[in-house]
């Protein structure tokens, strides 16, 4: 059995799965709802591969080798530029993004589905025993899939990003085509034309690879409007920071997390009322909050002896620890000697840690997908409650009670289903509109502050009093709590925001 074709099978399998993962990950970055994006894209991709496998029946045995090389060149250019094209398209016009995304998935799936049947036919025509063909081809196919499934999240996505990863695999596809053509050139009457086509595609892909980051930065600049001063892709999310005059903004997966113009309203409301519940609170746990802005507010209280901040994304905490402009914004809180940073999954850390805290501040991104929704579930809040001291308090950022009322009251009901007493409240943040929080503890005893022991930029007695009053159009809804097996919160969140987005 020709080793070159077996190597080709390994590379082909790696590239095929890579395009699938890249487009699913990119869709979840830009469209949200990661489970829906991954499952629908994988489904369409597998269906398309079936179409491609069926189409190979119309290729004659005589043309099988040359068609395999043609297909490798074609999938190299289409798959290679796919992520870059989607980034540019989303940056300049989000409307046709979904249609183009699934169109590319369908096209790449069809082309990819033709590869293995053609390789197997080429080997079979060389009088390799059929059982040997099937066992070898499928073995290396699965090995290639394993290799890329490990490399993609651990190395390629965080180091190269989506666009350059796709281009790398396009280069590999084209290299396989050129190598196969060279090894079997005696059997290819159109060898020179195949080689020229392959070299042109390879050159184009290499050029795009060199300038991919520049192109995606331009597209992001157009999408976000304000100048992009920093962007990176971690295994968990895409982080973009923009700056215009005195307004610094953080976006995670395209969603605004804060604007420096009004973030004090958000973070004072999140932190100060819960800190005022216990004047002796000294051990504080922050879940999420990798920007250090919640920690900044906690550090205003001199009695605090230790802050533990658990945020999964090391890229997030690193940039907010090292950037001079961002350290000025969070007042260097992430480098404070009272604070320790733990980069870990919050749920897993809670499960394996036995420490108790006086205050727990939960500042996760909105529950826009199931991986985030689990952090707002009954089991999660039960774990949090086990880490509270007897008179400890917690607070949860809980999306908008005005724009997403079902999601907001679902979080309230979820905390109560976990055995906690709740006190919901809200504040107006110009960048977001009305925003909601829920304070909770095990006693049901809450203090609505009429003054603060620390300096504030927004909160005072009057604004605090208003925060705990819900007008008629934000009254409590009869909704279900969020359990892991149903994830009703994500359903409510999507439906609420879909109703108000234009």
ABEGO torsion letter per residue (X at the ends): XBAAAAAAAAAAAAAAAAAAAAAAAAAAAAAEGAAAAAAAAAAAAAAAAAAAAAAAAABBAAAAAAAAAAAAAAAAAAAAAAAAAAAAAAAABAAAAAAAAAAAAAAAAAAAAAAAAAAAAAAAAAGBBAAAAAAAAAAAAAAAAAAAAAAAAAAAAAAAEAAAAAAAAAAAAAAAAAAAAAAAAAABAAAAAAAAAAAAAAAAAAAAAAAAAAAAAAAAAAAAGBBBABBBBBAABBBBBBBBEABBBBBBGGBBABBAAAAAAAAAAAAAAAAAABAABABBBBBEGAAGAAAAAAAABAABABBBBBBABAAAAAAAAABAAAAAAAGGAAABAABBBBBBBAAAAAAABABBBABBBBBBBBBABAAAAAAABAAAAAAAAAABBAABBBBBBAEBAAABAAAAAAAAAAAAAAGBBBBBBBBBBAAAEBBBBBBBBAAGBBBBBABBABBBAABBAAAAAAAABBBAAABBBBBBBBBAAAGAAAAAAAAAAAAABX
